Amino acid sequence: MPARAPGSTLWEGPVPVDPLWNSTAARQMAAQRRPGAPIRLGRQHRTWTLAVLAERIGCSTATIRGWNAARGWST
């Protein structure tokens, strides 16, 4: 048996597939190679506003808005 950190679990069995990320919409967004599309899809799936997501990850709503508009990633 492989070594593992205390408190961690060893994954056994098949990896679960999340239906959202395996959906037609997600596949089409990935094919478009738009960086904001998966973020927007996940945010809308959870019914989070821009403000909620921004607060949860610690950035401004303007940053999230930029990602959703597919302007790319800020550094």
Backbone as CSV, one residue per row, in Angstrom:
resi,resn,N_x,N_y,N_z,CA_x,CA_y,CA_z,C_x,C_y,C_z
1,MET,0.839,-1.178,0.000,0.000,0.000,0.000,0.889,1.247,0.000
2,PRO,0.569,2.251,-0.852,1.392,3.458,-0.920,1.290,4.288,0.361
3,ALA,2.367,5.003,0.670,2.368,5.886,1.836,1.484,7.090,1.553
4,ARG,0.869,7.626,2.604,0.051,8.817,2.431,0.111,9.668,3.689
5,ALA,-0.267,10.911,3.540,-0.221,11.842,4.670,-1.284,11.469,5.695
6,PRO,-0.991,11.710,6.970,-1.989,11.425,8.005,-3.287,12.185,7.727
7,GLY,-4.402,11.515,7.874,-5.695,12.153,7.658,-6.167,12.166,6.217
8,SER,-5.298,11.799,5.275,-5.718,11.777,3.878,-6.265,10.397,3.540
9,THR,-6.982,10.325,2.464,-7.528,9.043,2.037,-6.923,8.658,0.699
10,LEU,-6.839,7.407,0.449,-6.346,6.910,-0.820,-7.549,6.677,-1.709
11,TRP,-7.530,7.260,-2.891,-8.659,7.128,-3.802,-8.687,5.730,-4.385
12,GLU,-9.819,5.085,-4.272,-9.980,3.760,-4.849,-11.200,3.767,-5.738
13,GLY,-11.147,3.034,-6.814,-12.286,2.943,-7.722,-12.227,3.994,-8.810
14,PRO,-13.241,4.025,-9.654,-13.231,4.974,-10.769,-13.395,6.413,-10.284
15,VAL,-12.828,7.331,-11.017,-12.945,8.748,-10.699,-14.356,9.190,-11.090
16,PRO,-15.081,9.847,-10.189,-16.432,10.280,-10.533,-16.406,11.370,-11.598
17,VAL,-17.392,11.377,-12.431,-17.498,12.379,-13.493,-18.603,13.346,-13.115
18,ASP,-18.279,14.612,-13.070,-19.266,15.636,-12.757,-20.071,15.916,-14.023
19,PRO,-21.378,15.746,-13.984,-22.184,15.941,-15.182,-22.097,17.350,-15.752
20,LEU,-21.873,18.350,-14.912,-21.759,19.719,-15.420,-20.578,19.839,-16.373
21,TRP,-19.419,19.350,-15.932,-18.212,19.529,-16.735,-18.126,18.536,-17.882
22,ASN,-19.009,17.560,-17.906,-19.057,16.610,-19.005,-20.226,16.925,-19.945
23,SER,-20.876,18.072,-19.748,-22.044,18.447,-20.541,-21.627,18.991,-21.899
24,THR,-22.593,19.060,-22.784,-22.358,19.611,-24.119,-21.911,21.062,-24.024
25,ALA,-22.554,21.834,-23.149,-22.194,23.248,-22.984,-20.737,23.405,-22.570
26,ALA,-20.288,22.598,-21.610,-18.903,22.677,-21.149,-17.932,22.278,-22.256
27,ARG,-18.278,21.248,-22.993,-17.407,20.821,-24.100,-17.301,21.890,-25.178
28,GLN,-18.429,22.540,-25.491,-18.411,23.605,-26.501,-17.569,24.784,-26.034
29,MET,-17.677,25.126,-24.750,-16.872,26.221,-24.214,-15.383,25.891,-24.258
30,ALA,-15.045,24.653,-23.934,-13.643,24.238,-23.976,-13.112,24.309,-25.403
31,ALA,-13.931,23.945,-26.362,-13.509,23.975,-27.766,-13.270,25.407,-28.233
32,GLN,-13.990,26.367,-27.662,-13.820,27.776,-28.040,-12.567,28.388,-27.431
33,ARG,-12.000,27.726,-26.434,-10.787,28.181,-25.761,-10.921,29.600,-25.211
34,ARG,-12.080,29.868,-24.624,-12.319,31.157,-23.981,-12.124,30.976,-22.480
35,PRO,-11.175,31.681,-21.868,-10.858,31.433,-20.464,-12.010,31.727,-19.499
36,GLY,-12.887,32.650,-19.820,-13.957,32.995,-18.905,-15.157,32.071,-18.951
37,ALA,-15.299,31.328,-20.019,-16.492,30.506,-20.208,-16.687,29.453,-19.113
38,PRO,-15.680,28.658,-18.765,-15.893,27.674,-17.689,-16.163,28.328,-16.331
39,ILE,-15.562,29.468,-16.087,-15.808,30.173,-14.834,-17.261,30.622,-14.790
40,ARG,-17.728,31.193,-15.883,-19.112,31.640,-15.953,-20.078,30.462,-15.819
41,LEU,-19.789,29.359,-16.493,-20.649,28.177,-16.422,-20.749,27.667,-14.980
42,GLY,-19.615,27.530,-14.304,-19.620,27.057,-12.925,-20.316,28.019,-11.991
43,ARG,-20.095,29.314,-12.200,-20.735,30.333,-11.362,-22.246,30.295,-11.548
44,GLN,-22.696,30.207,-12.783,-24.131,30.165,-13.047,-24.747,28.865,-12.536
45,HIS,-24.014,27.769,-12.630,-24.508,26.488,-12.128,-24.773,26.555,-10.626
46,ARG,-23.908,27.241,-9.905,-24.071,27.380,-8.452,-24.973,28.556,-8.081
47,THR,-25.459,29.284,-9.093,-26.274,30.501,-8.923,-25.570,31.540,-8.062
48,TRP,-24.261,31.667,-8.253,-23.471,32.679,-7.569,-23.425,33.933,-8.421
49,THR,-23.517,35.071,-7.779,-23.313,36.334,-8.474,-21.808,36.570,-8.616
50,LEU,-21.468,37.592,-9.387,-20.050,37.960,-9.495,-19.496,38.308,-8.116
51,ALA,-20.287,39.023,-7.330,-19.833,39.447,-6.006,-19.583,38.257,-5.083
52,VAL,-20.454,37.260,-5.136,-20.276,36.081,-4.283,-18.992,35.348,-4.651
53,LEU,-18.781,35.110,-5.934,-17.562,34.423,-6.359,-16.327,35.227,-5.989
54,ALA,-16.377,36.529,-6.241,-15.230,37.385,-5.910,-14.897,37.313,-4.427
55,GLU,-15.905,37.358,-3.587,-15.671,37.282,-2.144,-15.093,35.927,-1.756
56,ARG,-15.612,34.854,-2.346,-15.152,33.509,-1.989,-13.691,33.270,-2.373
57,ILE,-13.238,33.861,-3.486,-11.851,33.623,-3.899,-10.920,34.786,-3.568
58,GLY,-11.477,35.878,-3.047,-10.640,36.981,-2.578,-10.146,37.915,-3.655
59,CYS,-11.019,38.298,-4.573,-10.634,39.280,-5.583,-11.802,40.228,-5.814
60,SER,-11.648,41.153,-6.728,-12.711,42.126,-6.992,-13.708,41.595,-8.016
61,THR,-14.900,42.190,-8.003,-15.896,41.807,-9.014,-15.425,42.207,-10.410
62,ALA,-14.638,43.276,-10.496,-14.114,43.690,-11.796,-13.206,42.611,-12.389
63,THR,-12.446,41.944,-11.535,-11.586,40.855,-12.001,-12.424,39.719,-12.561
64,ILE,-13.463,39.318,-11.822,-14.342,38.245,-12.293,-15.036,38.667,-13.579
65,ARG,-15.496,39.899,-13.647,-16.153,40.410,-14.846,-15.202,40.314,-16.045
66,GLY,-13.947,40.625,-15.825,-12.962,40.515,-16.902,-12.778,39.079,-17.368
67,TRP,-12.745,38.139,-16.418,-12.626,36.729,-16.792,-13.852,36.283,-17.574
68,ASN,-15.050,36.678,-17.118,-16.275,36.305,-17.805,-16.333,36.876,-19.211
69,ALA,-15.745,38.041,-19.392,-15.729,38.679,-20.717,-14.633,38.102,-21.599
70,ALA,-13.882,37.131,-21.067,-12.815,36.453,-21.800,-11.692,37.381,-22.209
71,ARG,-11.394,38.370,-21.347,-10.248,39.228,-21.630,-8.947,38.594,-21.200
72,GLY,-9.042,37.448,-20.569,-7.848,36.736,-20.152,-7.592,36.882,-18.670
73,TRP,-6.428,36.403,-18.255,-6.062,36.347,-16.840,-5.205,37.531,-16.486
74,SER,-5.476,38.132,-15.337,-4.615,39.210,-14.859,-3.472,38.584,-14.064
75,THR,-2.377,39.296,-13.980,-1.224,38.792,-13.231,-0.960,39.632,-12.022
